Amino acid sequence: MTGEDGSVRLHYNAECGHQDLPLTPLRILYATGQYEEALDEAIRLDKLPLEVPERLVINVHEVMVRRALDRVSYAEAAERLEMLAEHVAKLDDPNFIAGFNARRIRFAAHFGDHALAAELVSQPTFFAPPVDRTVHTEAHWRLALGGREQIKDPMAAIPYYQTVVHNLDGAGRPCLREMAARRLAFCVDHAGNKSRPTAVTVLRNIQLPVRLSPAAGELALAPLLQVPLW
């Protein structure tokens, strides 16, 4: 996940403001599959004085990396996420709550807990107060639907991701739109010649300077397709 300047980045769009935030290294370590390092970073961060949303992000990532390292079972991880959901629901931030709910759905679907995934993705449950249905919270919902389909068939996820990319155009969430586009690019790349546009075109359409053989100031495709399913 290397940027134009050679640095490792979480997002690549010109409007991204996440790069220098204290939790960004943890998120990058998790996204790039460096789970041992991510666990160490989560433990280090959790000892610091933090705001509640930041600590919840750390707690969620710790659950994910412990499951990835097989330190806990799926059932144990799911129980921990359910406990964290009670704290997340108390936040006055519908977008944060929607993003967390979407992650729980993808996590459940990835490990074959289809009953829980279906329960969480249902519209009345997902958009229950305090989650108002807006273009942003609906984007998280559609990303969850796409993630659930992608596990079975990446091509089936394409319409969900396309809708998110379209709906978030000019909606003020460039990083969320980028992540949807990167998931879309992954699925399009998986489909090969069966689908158009190409993965490169998908990402260039959101103004990322991507090429298969990048020159100076351009991005390679492969790192942009490294988007964790859960």
C-alpha positions, 0 to 999 in steps of 0.5 A, spaced: 500 500 500 505 505 497 503 512 495 506 516 490 511 518 495 513 511 497 509 511 503 504 506 506 497 509 506 491 507 508 487 511 502 490 514 496 485 520 494 487 527 495 482 529 500 484 523 505 486 526 512 487 520 515 494 519 514 497 522 520 492 520 525 494 516 531 490 510 529 492 509 522 498 505 523 494 500 526 489 500 521 494 499 515 497 493 519 491 490 519 489 491 512 496 489 509 495 482 513 501 484 518 497 481 524 502 480 529 504 487 529 497 490 529 496 486 535 502 489 538 500 496 536 493 495 538 495 493 545 500 499 545 494 504 543 489 501 548 494 503 554 493 511 552 488 516 554 483 516 548 476 518 546 471 513 546 470 512 539 478 511 538 478 506 543 472 502 540 476 502 533 482 499 537 478 494 541 474 492 534 481 491 531 484 487 536 478 482 536 479 482 528 487 480 529 486 475 534 481 471 530 486 472 524 491 469 528 487 464 531 488 466 538 480 466 539 474 462 536 469 465 531 464 464 537 468 468 542 470 474 537 463 474 535 461 475 542 466 480 544 463 484 538 456 483 540 459 486 547 462 492 543 456 493 539 452 496 546 458 501 547 458 503 539 450 504 539 451 509 545 455 514 540 452 520 537 455 518 531 450 514 526 456 513 521 460 510 526 455 506 528 453 504 521 460 502 519 461 498 525 454 494 523 457 493 516 463 490 519 460 485 523 455 483 517 462 482 513 465 478 519 459 474 520 458 472 513 466 470 512 465 465 517 459 462 515 454 465 520 449 467 515 443 467 520 447 473 524 449 476 517 442 476 515 439 479 522 444 484 522 443 486 514 435 487 515 433 494 513 429 495 520 435 492 524 440 496 520 437 503 520 434 502 527 435 509 531 440 512 532 442 510 525 438 515 520 438 512 513 442 517 509 446 517 503 452 515 508 449 510 512 446 507 506 453 506 503 455 502 509 449 498 508 450 496 501 458 495 502 455 490 507 451 487 502 456 487 497 461 484 502 456 478 504 455 477 496 463 477 495 464 471 499 460 467 495 461 470 488 465 477 487 461 478 480 455 478 485 457 484 489 459 488 483 452 492 483 452 494 490 459 497 490 457 500 483 451 503 487 455 506 493 461 509 488 455 513 484 451 515 490 457 518 494 460 522 488 460 529 491 457 526 498 463 529 502 466 522 504 472 521 499 475 515 503 469 511 504 467 512 496 475 510 495 474 504 499 467 502 495 471 503 488 477 499 491 472 493 492 469 494 486 475 494 482 477 487 486 471 484 483 472 487 476 479 484 476 476 477 479 471 477 473 477 478 468 474 479 461 467 478 463 466 485 465 467 492 463 470 497 465 477 494 467 479 495 475 484 500 472 478 504 469 474 504 476 479 507 480 481 512 475 474 514 474 475 516 482 481 520 480 486 515 482 492 515 478 493 508 477 496 504 471 498 497 471 505 499 469 506 506 473 510 511 471 513 516 476 507 520 480 502 514 478 500 508 483 500 501 481 494 497 481 495 491 485 496 494 492 489 498 491 486 491 491 488 489 498 482 490 501 480 486 507 473 482 507 472 483 514 
